[in-house]
Amino acid sequence: MKLIVESDASDTAMGAVLKTESRKIIEYYGKSFTATECRHFKYYLMLREFQLHTDHESLVICFNLEKEIKKSMSNRLQRFALRLMPFHFKVYYVSNKRVLCADTLSRLICEKRKNYLEEFLVCKIQSNNELYLRKSQILKESELDKNYLLIRDKLINNESITHLGERYLDATVEDGLVKLGNQYLIPENLHQRYLDILHVAHQSSSTMKKLARQFWYWSSMTKDIQEVYDKYEICNDNKIMQNKSPPFIKNSLYPMERVHIDIGKCFSTYFLVLHDSFSGYLDIFSLKNMSTTECLSFLNRSFS
């Protein structure tokens, strides 16, 4: 009995049908490609002669291997042909209208997945907050800030500005805006807007300060950022706690300088334990209960 493999493939999936010579179907195969591709038909076809029906006419020329691999093949096709050497088959071209079954199996998965993604919107997030300000907006607000205009006019006229300190040496005017190195001087009425932009992601105060110093400047910027951070309880509750090293305890220099005391219950009986850190002396008392009077009576006896 001769077997026929009818196959077709798309970019992401493959479909195939295993048939008998009388066109009776033995098995269907349709699967999207994964890192490890399954070869379910291998064990049916090994050591048996079969026919391969495909709608790729070029495969008929390439893989009708009679005696040897054709030298005109590309290296990729030659490697593929070597993998097919254990199989005894002949390739026959069939028009795509006659391989409907395999063609449907190879493309049905792709269409179903595509339609599924188009039909359902799982989640959508949209923010109304603008996380930046344009230079034109800063320039517009700077025209309303008297202190800003005074600094800009003094820089244009090469006059000294005392309250900028050493930053005065880096100050320039660019497109009507004051720059201190790579930082833009921000008008006072935009300070809160920039603080809101910095804090939108609820980052740590050090991260916000580092980010702000790259682009912006005003005299109280560091202080204002810290105040905004401290104002939000959630940020303070979730900030990373610094690991504190355990307290260092000095060695004892003489007996009974430092005594470690603990109390615990074992087998329905309470025990009071004393340990001298210098000598290592250990004293254990059995208590009737955990009352203060009971504990003091044994401690007085031990320290007397």
C-alpha positions in Angstrom: 0.0 0.0 0.0 1.4 3.3 -1.1 1.2 6.3 1.3 0.8 10.0 0.3 1.8 13.0 2.4 0.0 16.2 1.4 1.5 19.2 3.1 1.4 23.0 3.1 2.9 25.7 5.4 2.5 29.3 6.2 4.8 31.7 8.0 3.9 30.4 11.5 2.3 27.1 11.1 2.2 23.8 9.1 -0.6 21.5 8.0 -0.3 18.0 6.6 -2.5 15.0 5.8 -1.3 11.4 5.7 -3.3 9.4 3.0 -3.5 6.1 1.4 -3.3 5.6 -2.4 -7.1 5.4 -2.5 -7.3 8.9 -0.8 -8.4 7.5 2.6 -7.1 9.7 5.4 -4.9 8.1 8.1 -4.1 11.2 10.2 -4.3 15.0 10.1 -1.5 17.3 11.4 -1.8 21.0 11.9 0.5 22.9 14.3 2.1 26.3 14.8 5.9 26.1 14.8 7.8 26.0 18.1 11.5 25.9 19.1 11.4 22.1 19.0 9.3 21.0 16.0 7.4 17.8 16.2 7.7 15.2 13.5 4.7 12.9 14.0 4.9 11.3 10.6 8.5 10.2 10.9 7.7 6.8 12.4 5.0 6.1 9.7 7.3 6.9 6.8 10.8 5.6 7.8 11.8 2.7 5.5 8.7 3.0 3.4 8.2 4.4 0.0 5.7 7.3 -0.2 4.7 10.3 -2.3 5.0 14.0 -1.2 2.3 16.2 -2.7 3.0 20.0 -2.5 2.0 23.2 -4.2 5.6 24.4 -4.4 6.7 23.4 -7.9 10.4 24.2 -7.2 10.5 21.4 -4.6 9.8 18.8 -7.4 13.1 19.8 -9.1 15.1 20.1 -5.9 14.1 16.9 -4.0 13.4 14.3 -6.6 16.7 12.7 -5.5 17.5 9.6 -7.6 21.2 8.9 -7.3 22.9 12.0 -5.7 22.3 15.4 -4.4 22.4 18.0 -7.2 25.4 20.3 -7.1 23.3 23.2 -8.3 21.5 23.3 -5.0 22.2 26.0 -2.5 24.0 25.0 0.7 20.8 25.4 2.7 18.9 23.1 0.4 21.7 20.6 0.4 21.7 20.4 4.2 17.9 19.9 4.1 18.3 17.2 1.4 20.8 15.3 3.6 18.2 15.2 6.4 15.7 13.7 4.0 18.1 10.9 2.8 16.7 8.2 5.2 13.3 8.6 3.5 12.4 7.0 0.2 9.9 9.4 -1.6 9.0 11.2 -4.8 7.8 14.8 -4.9 4.7 15.6 -7.0 3.5 19.1 -7.8 -0.2 19.6 -7.0 -2.0 23.0 -7.6 -3.0 24.8 -4.4 -6.7 24.2 -5.2 -6.1 20.5 -4.7 -4.3 20.8 -1.4 -7.2 22.5 0.4 -7.1 20.3 3.4 -3.4 20.8 4.3 -3.7 24.5 3.3 -6.6 25.0 5.7 -4.8 23.3 8.6 -1.7 25.5 8.2 -3.6 28.8 8.0 -6.6 28.2 10.3 -4.4 28.7 13.4 -3.1 32.0 12.2 -6.5 33.4 11.3 -8.0 32.3 14.6 -5.3 33.9 16.6 -5.4 37.1 14.6 -9.2 37.4 15.0 -9.0 36.7 18.7 -6.6 39.5 19.2 -8.8 41.9 17.3 -12.0 41.0 19.0 -10.9 41.5 22.7 -9.4 44.5 24.4 -8.1 43.3 27.7 -6.8 46.5 29.2 -6.3 50.1 28.3 -4.4 52.8 30.3 -4.5 56.4 29.4 -2.9 59.2 31.3 -4.1 62.8 31.2 -1.0 64.2 32.9 1.7 65.7 30.6 5.1 64.6 31.9 7.0 67.4 30.2 6.9 71.1 29.5 7.9 72.7 26.2 10.5 75.5 26.0 7.7 77.7 24.7 5.8 77.2 27.9 8.8 78.0 30.1 9.4 81.1 28.1 5.8 82.2 28.4 5.8 81.8 32.2 9.2 83.5 32.5 7.8 86.7 31.1 5.5 86.8 34.2 8.3 86.3 36.7 10.0 89.6 37.7 13.0 87.9 39.3 13.6 85.8 36.3 13.4 88.8 34.0 15.9 90.7 36.2 18.4 87.8 36.0 18.0 87.5 32.3 18.5 91.3 31.7 21.6 91.3 33.9 23.1 88.5 32.0 22.4 90.2 28.7 24.1 93.4 30.0 27.0 91.5 31.5 26.2 92.6 35.0 27.1 90.5 38.1 24.4 88.5 39.9 25.4 87.9 43.5 22.6 85.5 44.6 23.6 82.8 42.0 27.0 82.5 43.6 29.6 80.5 41.7 26.8 79.3 39.3 27.0 82.8 37.8 30.0 81.8 35.8 28.0 79.1 34.0 25.0 81.3 33.3 24.0 82.1 29.7 20.9 83.2 27.8 19.7 80.8 25.1 16.5 81.5 23.1 15.3 83.8 25.8 15.8 81.3 28.6 18.5 81.4 31.3 20.7 78.3 31.4 23.3 77.3 34.1 25.5 74.9 32.2 23.1 72.2 31.0 20.3 73.2 33.4 17.4 75.5 32.7 16.5 78.1 35.3 12.8 77.4 36.1 10.5 80.3 36.8 8.9 80.3 40.3 5.4 79.8 39.1 6.4 76.5 37.5 8.2 75.0 40.5 5.2 73.0 41.7 4.5 71.7 38.2 8.0 70.3 37.9 7.8 68.8 41.4 4.6 67.0 40.4 6.3 65.7 37.3 9.3 64.4 39.3 7.0 62.7 41.9 4.6 61.0 39.4 6.4 57.7 39.6 6.9 57.9 43.4 10.6 57.4 43.2 13.0 57.9 46.1 14.1 61.4 47.1 17.7 60.8 45.9 16.5 59.6 42.5 14.3 62.6 42.0 17.1 65.0 43.0 19.5 63.3 40.7 17.1 63.5 37.8 16.2 67.1 38.5 19.8 68.2 38.6 20.4 67.0 35.1 18.0 69.5 33.5 16.5 72.1 35.9 17.6 74.5 38.6 16.2 76.9 41.1 17.8 77.9 44.4 15.6 75.8 46.8 15.1 72.8 44.4 16.8 70.2 46.7 14.8 71.4 49.7 11.5 71.4 47.8 12.0 67.9 46.5 12.6 66.6 50.0 9.5 68.3 51.3 7.4 66.8 48.6 8.8 63.3 49.3 8.3 63.6 53.1 4.7 64.8 52.6 3.5 61.5 51.2 3.1 58.7 53.8 3.0 55.9 51.2 6.5 56.9 50.0 7.9 56.9 53.5 6.3 53.6 54.4 7.8 51.9 51.3 11.2 53.4 51.2 14.2 51.1 51.5 15.3 50.7 55.1 19.1 51.0 55.5 20.6 47.9 57.1 21.7 48.8 60.6 24.7 47.0 62.0 24.1 45.2 65.3 25.3 47.0 68.4 28.8 46.2 69.5 29.0 44.7 73.0 32.3 45.1 74.8 33.9 42.1 76.5 33.4 42.0 80.3 36.5 42.7 82.4 35.4 41.0 85.7 32.7 38.6 87.1 29.1 39.8 87.3 29.9 42.9 85.3 27.3 41.9 82.8 24.7 39.1 83.4 22.3 37.8 80.8 18.9 36.8 82.2 16.0 35.0 80.5 12.9 33.1 81.5 11.0 30.3 79.7 8.7 27.4 80.0 9.6 23.7 79.5 7.4 20.7 80.3 4.9 22.8 82.2 7.6 24.3 84.5 9.0 27.9 84.3 12.8 28.3 84.5 14.8 31.4 85.2 18.3 31.3 83.6 21.2 33.6 84.6 24.5 33.6 82.6 27.6 35.6 83.5 29.3 36.9 80.4 32.8 37.0 81.9 33.1 33.5 83.5 30.4 31.7 81.7 28.8 30.7 85.0 25.2 29.4 84.5 22.5 29.4 87.2 19.0 27.9 86.7 16.0 28.3 89.0 12.7 26.4 88.8 9.8 28.8 89.3 6.2 28.2 90.5 5.0 31.0 88.3 6.2 34.0 86.4 5.2 36.7 88.9 7.6 39.5 89.8 7.8 38.5 93.4 8.8 34.9 92.5 11.5 36.1 90.1 13.0 38.7 92.5 13.3 36.2 95.3 15.6 34.0 93.2 17.5 37.0 91.8 18.3 38.4 95.2 19.5 34.9 96.3 21.8 34.8 93.3 23.2 38.3 93.6 23.7 38.2 97.4 
